[in-house]
Amino acid sequence: MVEKLEVLALIPARGGSKGIPGKNIREFAGYPLIAYSIAAGLQAKLVTRVIVSTDDPEIARVAQEFGAEVPFLRLAELAQDDTLDLPVFQHALKWLVENEGYQPDLVVQLRPTSPIRPPVLVDQAIQILCDHPEADSVRGVVPAGQNPHKMWRIEPDGKMRNLLDVEGIAEPYNAPRQKLPPVYWQTGHIDVIRPDVILNHGSMSGQTILPVQIDPVYTVDIDNLRDWARYEWLVREADLEMVHPGAQPRPWPERVSLVVFDFDGVMTDNHVWVSEDGKESVAASREDGMGVDMLLAAGFRAVIISTEPNTVVGARAKKIGVPYFNGVGDKPATLTAYLETEGIPASETIYVGNDVNDQGCFPLVAFALVVADAHPDVRRQADHVLSRMGGHGAVREVCDMLIRRYR
């Protein structure tokens, strides 16, 4: 491995996204989207500095919270819808040399819209360029989903003509895919470029470009909310080995015997109605109740552990046939004692919570889930963030997932 090389990871993140407002700091699977690219730079062994180039003070604040530097705010004219990468990188490199005397040997581009990266990708790409001094840049690619040799264009006279010819194959559009040259699609995961190419040749790639090939399962480019939901599912369900801004989520256990539910904010929407005489009432979902019925019928066990002293906890628990503890001051101690008394292994137990008083239970079980509207700090400690909110089908979502996975 090359040592003492100055490698700058530069993350372009302008404000003013129209397709997805606030896209770069919108929460993606528990963290701001930009946090994944920052983590990729910080966790790479060969990257020596991580900077975010933005025009937006709020993006700057979030970027700094997750460990990136923001030594300047980008000019407004470099943050338009049609702004290219080149002037953004030229501005950053010139600012750094003029204001700090800082000149990196290599520049890594990490686009926030491609947040799902293999852990070794950044170092792998840097090493390829280090090993090939004749190359100007390295670019991430995946095998193309569609082969352009089977594509057509329609001429002005209305006739079709194949897009690309292949030497030695008269009709490439009729040839088996295996006979055609392999083709690749560039992704937004990573580019590594020599600064001289950017500053003195006016290019983000140069003439000699080498590939770093990425498993297509990591192909992610978020342009709209449909993409957002689809790729959040990939993070939550695919068990991919990927760069993560926080602790690496644990995998689902091989076996689940017990589900521990918090009550307020999980089985309710965390609201309480208080009458003039001080009586409290909450709302619960019949959908969730049906899910618990199905869960118990499938052979799983469940228990409710709640800090709430109100008798409504017991009333709901009895209604759905689940044992409960309410008015609990020390949830971890209650959980530990229950597992010991019932003879249930922690390795077969999962926990569903929503707030900071649940966090102490997470390390005591094999897997921790939180509802979609859980406290941000708690979402970041969980192994899985549910797509539905507390009191609005989150419990049913857990029940359905367990029955699909284990029965």
Sequence and secondary structure as in RCSB ss.txt:
>XXXX:A:sequence
MVEKLEVLALIPARGGSKGIPGKNIREFAGYPLIAYSIAAGLQAKLVTRVIVSTDDPEIARVAQEFGAEVPFLRL
AELAQDDTLDLPVFQHALKWLVENEGYQPDLVVQLRPTSPIRPPVLVDQAIQILCDHPEADSVRGVVPAGQNPHK
MWRIEPDGKMRNLLDVEGIAEPYNAPRQKLPPVYWQTGHIDVIRPDVILNHGSMSGQTILPVQIDPVYTVDIDNL
RDWARYEWLVREADLEMVHPGAQPRPWPERVSLVVFDFDGVMTDNHVWVSEDGKESVAASREDGMGVDMLLAAGF
RAVIISTEPNTVVGARAKKIGVPYFNGVGDKPATLTAYLETEGIPASETIYVGNDVNDQGCFPLVAFALVVADAH
PDVRRQADHVLSRMGGHGAVREVCDMLIRRYR
>XXXX:A:secstr
   S  EEEEEE  S  SSSTTGGGSEETTEEHHHHHHHHHHH SS  EEEEEBS HHHHHHHHHTT B  SB  
GGGSSTT  HHHHHHHHHHHHHHHH    SEEEE  TT     TTHHHHHHHHHHH TT SEEEEEEE SS GGG
 EEE TTS EEES  BTTBS GGGS GGGS   EEEEEEEEEE HHHHHHS  SS S EEEEE  GGG     SH
HHHHHHHHHHHHS      SSS      S   EEEE STTTTB S  EE TTS EE  B HHHHHHHHHHHHTT 
EEEEE S  STHHHHHHHHHT  EE S S HHHHHHHHHHHHT  GGGEEEEE SGGGGGGGGGSSEEEE TTS 
HHHHTT SEE SS TTTTHHHHHHHHHHHHH 
